Amino acid sequence: MEHRLGKDLNDGISYVIAEDWQSTLTDTPQGLRLKPKKRTIVIVVVTVFVVTLSVTAIVLLNEAHQRDVYNREHTWSSLSRTLIPGGVKIVFPPLSKKVAWGDVSMLLTDGTNTKEWKPLTTDLNNGTAANWVGGSQMLGSLKVFLNVTDLTGNGYVNQGDCFTLTVGGGVFSTTATYTITIMDIPLAAAICHIDFQG
């Protein structure tokens, strides 16, 4: 009888222990633990967010670095201008860095309208004095022509190279202020500018 009672008692204790263990497993608050599928989605979203922020920061830092290098390497002094019949002649100063003609553009604005010309390096790289005829564009009511001269024809902007802006069948106004801006196309940055009046 004692043997039977001891066996029943042991079985009862084992049952209680098993019940307590089971209840510990089932009573774990599931609300505090994400299900595997939801956890994966959250991890992916956080990863994409972090990667996007990192890439954006890298791009912005790279642009800032390029502009800093640009500002240190491009020490163009002021452009020189001379009024000529029907327009203006712009001569480039000494440059501290080689810049291909295809990497620059010339913007002309009258304060309201803006036109842009992009010289072709191939047209200005023939080993001798070379010219590029940019053709005409309408700046408001003015038909403006731009022509570039590379004195040595090496395809790069050098000291003494120049371009002219002339008006077909008219003149630049003596009361308006026109601005010429030389742009670095790869960096989308202004190198220098100069104002003039007719």
C-alpha distance (Angstrom), angle and dihedral (degrees) to the residues before:
residue distance angle dihedral
M1 . . .
E2 3.80 . .
H3 3.78 89.3 .
R4 3.80 90.8 53.1
L5 3.79 91.7 46.2
G6 3.79 91.0 50.5
K7 3.79 90.9 50.5
D8 3.81 91.7 49.7
L9 3.79 90.3 47.6
N10 3.81 92.2 50.8
D11 3.81 90.8 47.3
G12 3.82 89.4 50.3
I13 3.78 93.1 50.3
S14 3.81 90.7 47.0
Y15 3.82 89.8 50.7
V16 3.81 92.5 49.6
I17 3.82 91.3 48.9
A18 3.80 90.8 48.3
E19 3.82 90.6 48.2
D20 3.81 91.7 49.5
W21 3.81 91.4 49.3
Q22 3.80 92.0 47.5
S23 3.78 90.9 48.9
T24 3.82 90.1 51.4
L25 3.79 89.1 55.5
T26 3.77 96.7 44.7
D27 3.80 96.4 39.5
T28 3.82 92.9 58.6
P29 3.84 103.9 120.3
Q30 3.79 104.4 -109.9
G31 3.81 91.4 -166.5
L32 3.78 89.5 72.3
R33 3.79 93.5 53.5
L34 3.80 122.7 62.6
K35 3.72 118.6 -133.9
P36 3.82 112.6 -110.2
K37 3.84 93.3 -107.0
K38 3.82 94.3 50.7
R39 3.79 91.0 43.6
T40 3.81 90.1 55.2
I41 3.82 91.9 50.4
V42 3.81 91.8 50.1
I43 3.81 91.8 48.5
V44 3.83 91.2 50.3
V45 3.82 93.0 48.4
V46 3.82 92.7 48.3
T47 3.82 91.2 46.5
V48 3.82 92.5 50.5
F49 3.82 90.3 48.2
V50 3.81 93.3 50.1
V51 3.82 92.7 45.8
T52 3.83 91.2 49.0
L53 3.81 91.4 51.0
S54 3.80 91.0 47.4
V55 3.81 93.6 50.0
T56 3.82 91.7 46.8
A57 3.80 91.1 50.5
I58 3.82 91.7 48.6
V59 3.82 92.0 50.0
L60 3.81 92.8 48.6
L61 3.81 92.6 47.0
N62 3.81 90.7 48.0
E63 3.81 92.0 51.4
A64 3.80 90.7 48.3
H65 3.81 90.1 49.4
Q66 3.82 92.3 48.9
R67 3.79 91.3 50.1
D68 3.80 90.8 47.6
V69 3.82 91.0 50.8
Y70 3.80 88.9 44.8
N71 3.79 92.5 52.5
R72 3.81 91.7 48.4
E73 3.81 95.8 45.9
H74 3.81 100.1 40.0
T75 3.78 106.0 67.8
W76 3.78 97.6 161.2
S77 3.73 111.8 166.9
S78 3.78 119.6 -147.3
L79 3.77 119.4 -52.4
S80 3.77 113.6 -117.0
R81 3.79 121.0 -129.7
T82 3.76 133.6 -162.5
L83 3.78 125.2 -173.7
I84 3.80 111.8 -125.2
P85 3.82 130.6 179.9
G86 3.79 106.8 -64.7
G87 3.77 96.0 1.0
V88 3.79 150.0 -8.1
K89 3.80 137.8 -61.3
I90 3.82 119.0 -142.9
V91 3.83 119.6 -160.3
F92 3.81 122.9 -164.1
P93 3.83 120.4 -124.9
P94 3.83 125.5 -138.7
L95 3.80 111.1 -60.1
S96 3.79 127.7 -146.9
K97 3.80 94.4 -153.3
K98 3.79 134.3 39.3
V99 3.78 111.0 -109.0
A100 3.80 121.6 -175.5
W101 3.78 117.0 -133.2
G102 3.79 89.3 -121.9
D103 3.81 89.3 61.2
V104 3.79 95.5 59.1
S105 3.75 135.2 63.6
M106 3.79 133.0 -170.7
L107 3.78 119.7 -130.6
L108 3.78 121.4 -163.7
T109 3.79 120.7 -168.7
D110 3.78 134.3 174.1
G111 3.80 92.7 -163.8
T112 3.79 92.6 -90.0
N113 3.79 108.0 39.8
T114 3.82 127.6 42.6
K115 3.80 130.5 -165.2
E116 3.79 129.7 -176.1
W117 3.80 134.2 -153.7
K118 3.82 124.4 -166.3
P119 3.82 114.8 -162.1
L120 3.80 119.0 -145.3
T121 3.80 117.0 -122.8
T122 3.82 91.7 -149.9
D123 3.82 91.6 58.9
L124 3.81 91.1 51.7
N125 3.80 98.8 44.9
N126 3.81 109.0 79.1
G127 3.82 101.8 115.0
T128 3.80 94.5 -107.6
A129 3.80 136.5 59.3
A130 3.80 105.3 -45.4
N131 3.78 134.5 -170.2
W132 3.77 132.2 -156.4
V133 3.80 117.9 -160.6
G134 3.76 107.5 -151.3
G135 3.76 95.7 -172.5
S136 3.78 127.1 -138.2
Q137 3.78 133.5 -54.0
M138 3.78 130.6 -177.0
L139 3.79 113.4 -112.5
G140 3.77 99.7 -172.8
S141 3.82 103.1 -57.2
L142 3.83 94.1 -19.4
K143 3.79 121.9 98.5
V144 3.82 101.9 -145.0
F145 3.81 125.2 -165.8
L146 3.82 124.2 -161.8
N147 3.82 124.3 -161.6
V148 3.83 126.1 178.7
T149 3.82 127.2 -153.9
D150 3.82 122.4 -161.6
L151 3.81 104.2 -166.2
T152 3.81 95.3 -155.9
G153 3.80 99.0 27.1
N154 3.81 93.3 -130.3
G155 3.82 95.9 135.8
Y156 3.81 93.4 -114.8
V157 3.79 133.5 101.4
N158 3.81 105.9 -107.5
Q159 3.78 136.7 171.1
G160 3.79 109.4 -73.5
D161 3.80 95.5 23.3
C162 3.76 110.2 126.1
F163 3.77 149.0 177.6
T164 3.77 134.6 -150.9
L165 3.77 131.6 -142.1
T166 3.79 114.2 -159.2
V167 3.77 134.3 172.1
G168 3.79 119.7 -128.4
G169 3.80 112.1 -134.1
G170 3.79 94.2 -8.0
V171 3.78 145.9 39.6
F172 3.79 139.1 -107.7
S173 3.79 110.8 -93.6
T174 3.79 117.5 -99.2
T175 3.81 90.7 -146.4
A176 3.82 99.5 47.4
T177 3.81 123.3 78.5
Y178 3.80 114.9 -134.1
T179 3.79 122.6 -163.2
I180 3.80 125.9 -154.1
T181 3.80 115.0 -162.0
I182 3.80 124.9 -171.3
M183 3.80 109.7 -146.9
D184 3.81 130.5 -160.1
I185 3.81 100.5 -137.0
P186 3.86 99.8 -159.9
L187 3.81 91.8 51.9
A188 3.82 96.6 32.2
A189 3.81 86.7 -134.2
A190 3.77 131.8 136.1
I191 3.82 112.7 -115.3
C192 3.79 98.0 -171.5
H193 3.78 141.9 -37.8
I194 3.76 141.0 -154.5
D195 3.82 134.2 -162.1
F196 3.78 127.5 -140.9
Q197 3.78 142.2 168.4
G198 3.79 129.2 -147.1
